[in-house]
Amino acid sequence: MELISTRLKMAGLVLLTIVAAACSENIDNSSGCPLLCVDQQAGLQTVTLDAVTLDSTVSALTGLGTELSLLLATRGDSIDSRAIIRFDSIPARYLKSGDTTSIPVTRVDSAILNFRVDTVGGKIPDQVTLDIYDVNSTAPDTAIAPVAALFTPSRLIASQTYAKADLKDSVTFKIPSQAILSRVGGRLRLGIRARANSSVQLKIRSTETGAIPTSLTYRVSADTTIAKVVLNPFSKTPADQSAEAISLADYTLLVKGTATGAATNLNVGGLPARRAYLRFNVPAFITDSVDVVRASLVLTQIPNNQIDPNDTVFILPNAVLATTAVVDVAKASQIVATANADTLRAHPGNSGQVALEIAQVIALWRSQVAATTPRALVLQSVQEGESPLEARFYSIEAAPALRPKLRITYSTRKSKGLP
């Protein structure tokens, strides 16, 4: 009896081992158990579809001044990026405590520009010099060349050199008093440029972050009972477009951007920023009749060795919400929603196939009517407009083996949920 009992126990262990092995199969293998083996009768099937019917690289069109960080980069022939910070209302008078009569501002001292530095993805040598220029002008608000032309020695306000270790968190820059006094009652617009003995790249947090903003502080009296003047970035122009004026309180001035990939590629990132738009024709049974267990957008990457090929660009797939009424794909690519938890980590210099999980995008498509809302997604750099990194992929114009594909693993049984 003891021998029989021992054999039964061993048989049980073998059976458990077989079941465990079956449930640990790779999800792309249809011999495995779907959805935690709830229904052993329902196998998994994987299909690879040439489902992309239209793809294109489009401009990010995010708008000047909407970036979360202002990029300061001086990298030889590849990038020249500067920051503009506007203080369009410099007070001309101040009040003493308890006094109702204002006093004209005739002196300024202890003027400090405070800003926050973001060194993520930075290229910072041992010493970095920041030059600040007076860029006040009547040039159009969105003009680049006329504003860049104002960075001349005659307009230099001050320079300050920092050790690498000092360029973190909050940074201060001393502003000469005369630079503010000369603008009392008017506006002070500052242009910031970084330089070093080698390439330099860092970011300043913009007002769009909602965190501690850049500020300009100074005293207007030797009487310390009179509070310091504290100014945050503010733009009065364009006068007839308040939302744009808010964005232009501070912005990145991109004097020279990165070279983009061929128009026949899907190019994501870079400066000016670009996105990739892809439209799909997905068989109805995928969205209507089966449980999608995994969905992957399979792309073939093209190496881009022009700048920082070994750095990482993070790419996020966004579901397009634009209806058929929006015929311009560049505009449609701006009407998106984040519906995916997965982010592709790509090195610009890499090549070969990569996969981005988009099961949550497929789930969103189920709630859309394909005839009115095309099934499409946009590939976007997480640091769009803040980083020069650009990943490149083959489009549907490439050879069949290199084109974007949709790989879907599904169960033919409609799930009732996990046990």
Secondary structure as UniProt FT lines:
FT   HELIX           2..23
FT   TURN            27..28
FT   TURN            30..31
FT   HELIX           35..37
FT   TURN            40..41
FT   STRAND          44..49
FT   STRAND          52..59
FT   TURN            64..65
FT   STRAND          69..75
FT   TURN            76..78
FT   STRAND          79..87
FT   STRAND          93..94
FT   TURN            97..98
FT   STRAND          103..104
FT   STRAND          109..123
FT   STRAND          127..134
FT   TURN            141..142
FT   HELIX           145..148
FT   TURN            149..150
FT   HELIX           153..155
FT   STRAND          156..163
FT   HELIX           164..166
FT   STRAND          169..174
FT   HELIX           177..181
FT   TURN            182..185
FT   STRAND          188..195
FT   STRAND          200..205
FT   HELIX           207..209
FT   STRAND          215..219
FT   TURN            224..225
FT   STRAND          229..231
FT   TURN            239..240
FT   HELIX           242..247
FT   TURN            248..249
FT   STRAND          250..256
FT   TURN            263..264
FT   STRAND          265..269
FT   TURN            270..273
FT   STRAND          274..280
FT   HELIX           284..288
FT   STRAND          291..302
FT   TURN            309..310
FT   STRAND          313..320
FT   TURN            324..325
FT   HELIX           329..332
FT   TURN            333..334
FT   STRAND          336..338
FT   STRAND          344..346
FT   TURN            348..349
FT   STRAND          352..357
FT   HELIX           359..366
FT   TURN            370..372
FT   STRAND          376..381
FT   TURN            382..386
FT   STRAND          390..394
FT   TURN            396..397
FT   HELIX           400..402
FT   STRAND          405..411
//
